[in-house]
């Protein structure tokens, strides 16, 4: 077996397939921009999915890639296994070669086999394969063409060896190559899957019938971490060079902070170290690709990953924010391959530091709640964490359910997922109906801490589904008159909105009625803050109009890359390579305002994802969509997939005003703007400032006119004085007694004071370099900033002064006045001039 570093493996892979006519392609983003069905790019074939359906559209008939992948959340979710097994990761790299009608099954199989056995020198007797049970062709290729013994070829069912993109569409049998680790008792323990080669040769129709495809496509995937483990002779993937720089940093931190947890045994310590190393790696790559922590979608998965790593650090005795200190280890391992890690290192560090800081505020409280459960004699009999406790941890302390499951697992306990309120809470969201923003509702679930309470109510008018829109706020009244403030809305794992509430300051209640915390089953009156909601609706609709305007003014290929919609402003990120010109910004503003004044009614309809996309609705690549979507349409202007709330008419958005245009990353621009009432306030403020500026300008001009004559007179007098000095230098250039000695051996100096201003003239030898003379004059000026310095060199005269010391003087005007008397010309800036 050849011993290769991870960088050498990448190079060997590209070189080998390059010699066989394959074109190497760079890794796509972890955010699958062209695929709305996935949270993350979870396999090497994701960027090429459409080409398997239409092979003729592929950029090359043969290509390779080393693709960044994340499997955490969604259908492919390895999060809960990471740290406990030697092979599972949230982030990994997949090496793949692909063919779109240019390889046979025999050629693809031989290419994979020869790379492993010839290029990497893996012993053939430690390799075994599986094939689909009905794929006789693949079996015969392995048996006859490759020469494998029959006992090293296993036939498997469709669950293991038949791959499909979905219920319908391209699919086909696959063959997998396994490495014999010679450890473990079961097949899964002993044999490590190295490579999966998929033969895309059928199309499954709606009836489930497999029709042969006219073009055979090949899709393959091989995990770099697993291959590195084999080639480097390691026991686990975590022992490879891909993780070594991260562990080096982590162990140094543990030593430096004297971290220690006596209750953590060696096995647990290994688990926690593995969790941290894996999770800081995936977090860094996700943030580098534009994902930020949030309560929904990709952002929520990132938040779960970070919080799981923070808790693992706590178990190792790391009680201060530490994840950002591990980033140099990630960059050391990957920076030469993925430049985005270095380019966005400061952003990644800031995100990790802030998210860890926020979570640590509630981590101790959550741990104490769990400790109380573990100590309960009643619960110790069943060793099951009740669903109500899991809900409280999640809703109040920010513990994702999988983190609670992990903590319980470490104690040999389980979590009652079936009975958990997290799974059972299912509320009816009525917040799209503007007539339902003040209603009676029932508390469906509640969890409390010392500082605040989290509840779910049914029905719920409070919006908190993300999509860039700020969550609603509002009020809750109990039957006893007590008032609570809704301060935030988050989403539970079940998708139900959870309200974070606090008792209103000065709230009073009927003393005859208990006024403890809210309880499940309680009937309450709720009211959404209408002013805040309307502001968000105005700015959310404005982002849709802005998106349409940018596509109209710039190009249709402009894509939304993120947004924030608040009650008083909006922020919109989009893909574009250059700053917008003043004319383009004006055109964008005009497009939006014209759409506003057209007073178009806005509609929202639910459709299937396929129907929505086929009718031209715009999707945001940073979001993941289900099979049913909500389409918000401005007739003739915009149609977007959107779960947010919007105004009824575009007229409510007027006026729209852009406040800034900036760059946030290479190829990504950001526009900030205001609309509606916020836009009106801005225009009124601008009008007020313009009026005040006009008055101030008039007064300033009058004052300046008074000062001009005295300033002109001063310049004339100073110029005459400088002229006198220069003439004196001319007459005394050979060392008369009137010359003063300057500390510089090359120069002599003559001074004169006029009107309180000290003028110092310096003469240099005629052969003194002019560039050096200018530097010398700068030195003089810095040494005596209160003096106006005049330097004479052959036929050149220079003037330098400190405008802060002499705000009424101008070097350019001074030298022009002086040289006019000598028949010369000159000019310059306020601080320096020459002629």
N, C-alpha and C positions, 0 to 999 in steps of 0.2 A: 504494500500500500504506500503510495506517495504521501509524504507529509507536506501539506500545503496550508498556507495562511488563507484567511478568507479573501483577501485581495488577490492572491494567486489563483484561487478557485474561480473568481469572477473572470480573471484574465484568461485562464485556460478554457473556460466555457466559451467566451467570445471568440477566441482564436480558433478553436476546433470547429465551431459551426460557421465561422467566417470562411474557413477553407472549403466548406461544403456549400457555399453560395448563399448563406444566410446574412441578412442585413440586421445589425444590432440597433435596437431602438431604446431610447432612454425610458426610465420608469415614468409612468403617469402619476398624477397626484393621488393621494389617499382618498380624496373626495372625488367620487366618480361623476364628473361633470355631465357626462352624456347618459347617465343611467339613473333614473328616478326611483328604481326599485331597491336600491342598495344604500345602506348607511355608509359603507366604506368599500374601497377596492379590496376585495378579500381573496383574489386569485389573479394569477398572471394573465388569464384570458379575458378579464373584464374589459380592458380597453379595446379588445378586438371582437367583442360579441357580435356586433352588427355585420362584421365581415364574414362570420361563419354563415350568416343567413344569405349574404350577397358576396360571395368570394371575389367577384370581379371588381369590387370597390376597394379591396385591400391595397395598401400602399406598396406592398411587395408580395410576391408569391411565397417567399421564404423569409421569415424574420425571427429574431430572438429578442428577449427582454429579460432584465433582472428587475422584477417589479416589487415595489414596496407594498406590503399587504397588512391589513389589520383585521383580526377576527375577535370582535368584542361587541356584543349587542346584535340583535337581529337573529336570522336563522343560524348563521355560523358564529357561535359565541364560545370562546375558550376561556373567558375571564375567570370563572370559578375554579378552573383546573390549574391555572398558572401558579407555579411555586410548589405544587404538590406532586407534579410529575416531571420526568426529565425532559419532556419533549414539547409541552404546550407553551405557546406564547400568544400575547395579544398582538405583537408586531413581529413580522418575519419578512424575509426576502424570498421570492420565488423565481427560480431560474426556469425559463421555458423556451422551447422552440416551437414554431407554428408554421403550418403549411396551408395554403389556400388553393388546393387543386394541383399541387406540384410534387407530392410525395405519395407513394403507395404505403400500405400497412407494413410491408416487408422492409421498405427503405427506412421508415420511421423507427421501427423496432431495432433494426441494425445500427442506426445512428446512435440511439440511446445506449444500447449494449456496448458498442465499441468505445464510446466516450468513457463509460465506467470501467471497463476491463482493460482497454488498451491505453487510453490517455491517463487515467487515474490509477491504473494498475490494481484495481480491486480484485481479489481472488475470486474466480468464478465459483468455487465450491462453497462460498459464503453468500451467494446470491440465489434467490428463489423468485418465482413470479406467480401472479394470478391472472386468469383470463375470465371473461364472461362465459357462463356455462354453455351458451349456444353458439359461441364464436369459435367454430372449428378452424377457421382460417388462421386466427391468432395462435391457437394451440399448435397447429402444424408448423407455423413459422418458428415458434420456440423449439419445437421438438426436432424438426428436420433442418431448417436453415441455420439456426443458432447452435443446435446440438445439445440442448438441455435434457437431462434425464427426466423421465416421466414423473418421478417422485418429487421433483422440484417445480412442477407445474400444477397449480391447483385451479379447479373451476369453481367460480363463485356466482352467486345470484345477482339480481339487479340492484340490490341494496348496496353491494360492494363494488360491482364491476360494470355498471351501466350508468352513464352520465347523461343528464338532460338539463337544458337551460330553463325549462319550465314544464308545465302540464302539456303545452303544445310547442312545436318548433323543433329545431335541430337537436339531435341526440345521437348516442351511439355507444357501443361497447368500449371498455377500456382495459388496458393491461397494466398491472402495477409491478414494480420491481422492489424487492425487499432485501435488506441486509441482515444477516444472521449475527446478532450480538453475542450469542452463546451464553446468554444470561436469562433468567426467568423460566417459569414453568409453562405458561400459556403461550399461544401463538402471538398474541398482542404484546406480551411482555418480552418475548425473545426476538421477534422479527420487527425491524424498523423499516417502514415504508420510505423509500428514497425517491422514487419517480413514478408518476402516473401519466400514461400515454393514452389519450382519448382519440378514438376514431369516429369523427362526426360524419356518419354515413347514412343516417335516416332523418326523416321529418315525421314527427308524430302529429296526426291531425286531431280534430276535436273528438272523433270517435275512438281515439286511442290506437288507430291503425298506424303501423310504421311503413312509410313509403320510402323507397331508396332515393337518396339525393343524387342528382346528376354529377355533383362534384364532391369528392372526398376531401374533407379538411382534417387537419391534425392539430390537436391542442395538448400540450404537455406542461407539467409542472413539477419542479423539484425544489424542496426547501433547502436554502443555503445553510441554515443552522444545523440541520440534520446531517448534511453532507460534510460540513466542517467537523462535526462531532466524530464521524467515521474516519476521516482523513487525518485528524489530529489525535486519534486514539484516546478520546475522552469518554468518560462514563455518561455524561449528560451534556446537552446542548449548552448549559450554563457554564461549563468548564472550558469552552472554546475561547479563542482570541477576540470574538465579537463582544464578550462580556468582561474580559479581563480589565480593561481600563476603567470600567464603571466600578467594579469591585475594589480596585485599588483606591479610588476616591472614597468609596463608602467605608472601607476599613480604616482609612486615615481619619475620617470624620468620627467614627466610633472611638478611635483611640484619643483623638484631640478633645472630644467632649466627655471623655471618661464614661462613655455610655455603658450601662450595665443593667441587666434585668435578671435577677437571680432565678426567677421562675421560668426562664426560657432555656430549654435543653438544647443540645446540639442539633437535633433534627429540626426543631422549631426555628432555630436560628438560621439554618440553611433555607428553610421555606421562606422566612421573612426577607432574607438577603436576595433570594431569587425573585420574589414579588417586586421588591424595590428596583432591582436591576432591569427586569422586564418592563415594568410600568413607567420608569423614567424614560426609557428608550422610546416606547410608544407615545408617551405624552409629548416628548420633544418633536417627534416626526409629525404628530397631528397638529400641534400648534404651528410648526413650520409651514404646514399646508393650509393654514388659515382657520383651523377649528379652535374655538375658545369655549371655556366651561360655561354651561348654562343648565337650565332645568328641562330641556327637551332635546330630542334628536341626537345628533352627533355630539353636541356640547354636553349633553347629560352623560353620554358614555365616557367622554373625556373626564368629566367630573368624578365619575365612579372610579376610574382608573387611578386618578391622582389621590383620591381619598383613601383608596385601598392601600396605596403605597405609603401615605402618611401614617396610617394606623400600623402598618408593618414596622415603620421606623420607630414609632412609640414603643412597640414591643421589644425593640433592640436597645431602648434607652435613649433614643434621639428625641429630645423634648423641645427642640428649637427647629424652626424651618430649615430644611436641609436639602430638599430635592434640587434646588437651583445650583447647589454646590457640586452636584454630580454631572452637570451638563458638559463640562470639559472632558469627562470620560466618554460621553456619548459622541462628542465631536471628534475626539481622538480616534475612536473606532470607525466612524463613518464620514467624517468631514471631507476626506479626499474623494469620496464617491458622491456624496449628496451635499452640494454647496449651500443649499438653503439652510442647513443647520447653522453654519457659520454666519451667513448673511442675516439671519433673524435671531441670533443667539440672545441679544438683549431683550427682545420681545418674549422669547420663550422663558427666559429667566424671570421676567416680571410676572408673566402669567402664572408660573408655578409658585412663585413666592406669595403672590396675592391669594391664590386659591388655597394654599396650605395655611396661610394666616387666618383666613375666614373659617376653615374647617376646624382648626385647633381651638377656636372659641367655644365650640360645642362638643368637642371630642371627649373631654373629661366628664361632662354631664352624661353623655351617652354611655360611657364606660361604667359610670356609677349605677345607672339604671340597669344595665346588664348584670353587673355584679350583684345587685339586689335580687334579680331573678335567679341567678345561679345559687344564691344562698337560701332561697326559699325552700323549706322542707317539703312543701306540697309539690313544687315543680321538680325537685330532685328525684321524686319517685318516678316521674315520666321522662325527665330530661328533655322536655320540649318547651321551647320559648313560645308563649302564647302569641297569637296574631295581633292582639291589642298592643303588646309591647313592641313588636316589630313595626307596627304603624306609628307609635309614638317616637321610636328611634328615627324612622324615616321622615315623618312629617315635621317633627319638632327639632331634631338634632342633625338632620341632613345625612343620616346613615342610609345608604342604598341597601335594599334588601339583601343583595348578594354579600355585602360586608357583614351584616348581621348573621347570615348563614355561615360565613367563614369563621366568625368568632365562636359561634355555637359549635361548629365542627371541631375546632381546636380543643374544646372541652368534652367532646364526645356527645354533644347534644344536637338536636335538630330544631328546625323552626316550623311551626304549624302554618304552612303556606296555604293550605286549603281553608283553614279557619281564620287566616289573616285578614284583617280589615283592608290591607293593601290590595288584596286580590278581590275582596267582596264589594268594596265601595264602588258603586256605579251610579253616578248622578246625572241628572238631565240638565245640560247647559242650555240656558234660554237667553244668553246675553246678546244674541244677534237681533232680538226683538226689542226695539227701543221703547216699547210700551211695558216691558217686563223688567225694567231696571230698578223698580221699587216694589218688592213683593214680600209675601210671607213664605218662609222656608223652614224645613225641618233639619236639625243637626243630624247628619247621617253617621258621623264618626268624630271623635274629639281626642286630643292628646295635649297635655299641659306640662310646662316646665315652670321654673320660678319666674322667669321674665315674661313669657308669652304663651299663647295657646294656639294650636293649629286645629282647624275643624274642616270637615266637608259638609256642605249643605245641599239639600235637594228640594226644589230645583235651585240651580246656581246661575245668577246673572253676571258674575264676576269673570272677566276675561283674564286668562293667564296662560295662553297656549303658545307664547313665543312668536316666532316669525318676525322678530325684530321689534314687535310692538310692546311698549311698556305695560306692565300688569295694571289692572284696575285697583283702585282704592275705594273706601267708602265707610259705611256705618252699619252696625248691627244693634238692634234694641231687643232686650229681653222683656218678658212679661212683667217683671218687677221694676221696669223703668231704667235698669242699668244699661249703659251705652258702651259699646266696644268699637274700636277703630280697626278696619281692615287695612293692613299696611303692606301686604304683598300677596301674590297668588302664585303658587307653584304647582307642578304636575306630579302626581304620584306615579309609581310604576304601572298602575292600572290605567293611567291616562286621565284619571279624575282630578279636577282642580281642587287644591287644598288652600284654605285661607289662613294666613298668618295674622293673628289679631292680638290687640292689647286693649286692656280696659282704658277707656277714655279718661284723660285727666279731669278731676273734679266730678266724675260720674257719680250720681247718687241713685239709691235704690230704695224700694219699699222695705223698711226694716222688718216688717212682719214676714217677708219672704226671703228664703235663703238666697244669698248672692255669691255663691262660690263660682267655680269655673263652669263653663257651658258643658252640658251633658248630651250624649247621644239620645235622640228622641225628642229633644226640646224644640218647641215652636218659637221662631224668632221673626222679627221684621228686619229686612235688609234693604239698603239703599246704595247704589253705585254712585260715586262722585261724578255727577253729570258734566261738570266743567272739565275735569281731567279726561273723561271718556271722549267728549266731543273734540278736545284738542288732539287726542291720539287718532281719532277717526279722520279728522281733517288732514293730518300729516301722513296718515297711512294711504289715503286716497291720493295725496300729492305725490307719494313715491311711485305709485302706479303711473300717474301722468308724466312724472319725470323720466321714468324708465322708457315710456313710449317716445318722449321728446328726444332723448339721447339716441334712440334707434333711428329716429327720423332725421335728426340734424347730423349725426356722425355716421353711423352705419348700422345695418340690421344685426350685425354680429356682436354688437355690444351686449354684454351679459352682466346681470346683477351679481355682485360678489359679496354682498352683505348689506345690512341696513339697521338703523335704529329709528324707531318712531316714538317720539315722546309727546307730551301734551303741548309743548311750546317750541318744538323744533324737530327737524329730521336730519338724518345722516344717511347718505346713499353711496355705497362703493360699487364700482363697475369696472369692467375690463376695457382698458384703452391705453395705448402706448404713449400718448403725448398730452401735454397740458392743453386745455381748451383755450382758444383765442377769445378776445373780448367779443368779437362778432358771434362766435358760436355760443357763448354764454347768453348773449342777448337773444339769440334765436331760440335757445332752449326755454328761457323765461317766457318769451312771447308765445311759444307753442303751448306751454302749460296754461298761461293766463287766458289765451284764446279758448282753450278747451273748458276752462272754468266758466267763462262768460257765455259759453254756448248753453249752459244750464241743462246738461245732459243727466238724465236719470240713471242711477247706478243700480245694477242688478247682481244678485248672487244666487247661483244655482248649483246643485250637486249633480255631478256626472261621473261616469267611469273614467279612470285615468286615460285609457286609450282614446275614448271619445273626445275628452278635453284636449289632448295633444293633437288629435287629427283635425280638430276645428281651429287650431292655431293658438290655443292658450299658451301663454309664456310660463315656463317653469323655472324655478330658482335652483341652480345647481347645488347650493348649500343645504337644501332640504331633501328629506326623504318622504315619498308619498305612498299612500296605501292604494288599494284598488278603487276606492271611491274618493273623489276630491271635490272641493268647492271652488267654483270658478267665479271670480268677481269681474264684471264687465262694464266698461264705459263705452257705449255704442260708438263704433267708428273710430275709436281711439285706442282702447286697451282691453285685453282679456288676459287675466293671470290666475294661476292656481294660488289660492290664498285662504288661510283660516282666520285672518284678522277681521276687525270691525271697520266699517266705512260709513261715510256720510250718504245721504239719500240723493243729493244732487251735487254736481261739480261746482255749482255756484257758491257753495259753502266753503270751497277751498280758496276762493279769490280773496285777497291778492297773494300771489306766489312770488317770493323774492329769494334769490340765491345770495347767501352770505359769505361763502368761501368755496374755492376749488383748490384741491391739493393732491399730492401724491402720497399713497400709503405703502406702496410696494412696487417693485418692477412690474409694469404693465397693469397696474391697478390705480385708479383715480378715486377721489372722494369729493362729493359735493355736499355741502351743508346748506340748509334752507329753512325758511319759515313760511307759513301760509295761514289763511283765515284770520282770526283775531290777532294771532302773533304777528302775521305779516302786516296787518293794519297798524299795530303798535310800532313796528319797526319803521314804517314809512312816516308815521307821525313824529317819531323821534328824530329821523333824518331831517324832516321839514323844520323842526324846532332848532336843531343844530345849525342848519343852513342859515336861518334867520339870525341867530346869535353870531355866527361867523361873519355874516355880512356887516353887522354893526361893528364888530371888533375890527374887521378889515378896514372899514372907513376911518375909524379912530387911529389905527396904526398908520395908514397912509398919510393922514394929516400930520402925525407926529414925525414920520419919516421925512416929510417935506421940510419941516422945520430944521431937522438935523442935517439935511443934505448939504446946505451951504457951508456949515461949520466943518463937516467932514471933508468936503472938497478943499476948503481952505487949509485944513490940517494936512491933507495929503500933499498939497502944493508946497507947504512950508517944509514938511519932512523931506520931500523930494529935493528941494533946494539945499537942505542941510546935508542930505546924502551926497548931493552933487559936490558940495563944498568939501566933504570928507574925501570923495573920490579924487577931486582935483588936488587936495593936499597930499594924498598918497602918491599921485603922479609926480608932484614936485619933490617929494621926500623919499622916493623909492629906494634910495641908496644909503639909508641909515642915518638920517639927521637926528639930532637929539630929541625932536618932538615925538618920535615913534616910541611906543610902549612895547615891552617884550612880552610875547605870547608864549605860553608853555610849549607850543609846537615849534620845533626848530626850523620848519620849512616856511612859516608864515610870520608876517609882522602885522601890527594892528594899530589903528588910530580910532579914538572914541570921541563922541560929542553928545551932549544931552540937549534936547530941544523939546519944549512944551512938556517936560516930565518924561519924555521917551528917550531911552538911551540907545544911540546908534553906534554900532561897532563895525568898522570897515577892516577887512583882512586882505592882504596882498600875498599872492603866491607866485613862485617862479613861473616864467612863461612856458617852460617845458613840463610843468606839472600836469599829469593826465586829467582831462576834464571830468571823467567819471569819478575818479578818486576825489577831485575837488568838491563835487556835489556831496559825496559821502562826508567829506571833512566839514562842509558847511552844516550838514545835519548834526554832526557831533557838537559843533559850536552852539547850535540852537538848543540842543538838549542840555548842554552844560550851563547855559545862561538863558533860560526861557523868557525872562523879562526883558531881554534885549532884542532889538531889530538888527540882524546880522547882514552885512553887505560884503560880498566876496568879489575881488577883482582878479581875473586870470586872463592875461593876454588881451584879446578883444572881447572877452565875455564878462558880463556882470551878473551876479546872482543875489537874490534877496530871500531870506528865510525869517519867519516870525511865528510866534505862538498866538493863534487867533483867540484862544481862551484868555490869554493874558492881555491881549489888545483887541477886543471885539470890534472896535471901530476902524481898524486898519485892514488893508487888503494888499498882500504882496504884489499881486498882478497889477493893481492900479498904481501902486507905488513905483514899480519899475517902469511902467509906461510913462508916467509923469516925469521921472528922472531922465530917462533916455531920450525923451522928446527934446529936452534941453541940450542934449549932446548930439542930436541928429541921428539917433539910433532907434531901434524898435525892440519891443519885448512883450512878454505876457506870461501868464501862468495862473495858478490857483490862489486861494486865499492865504495859504501858509507858505507857498514856495513859488518863485517866479525867476525867470532869467531872460537875458537879451544880449 
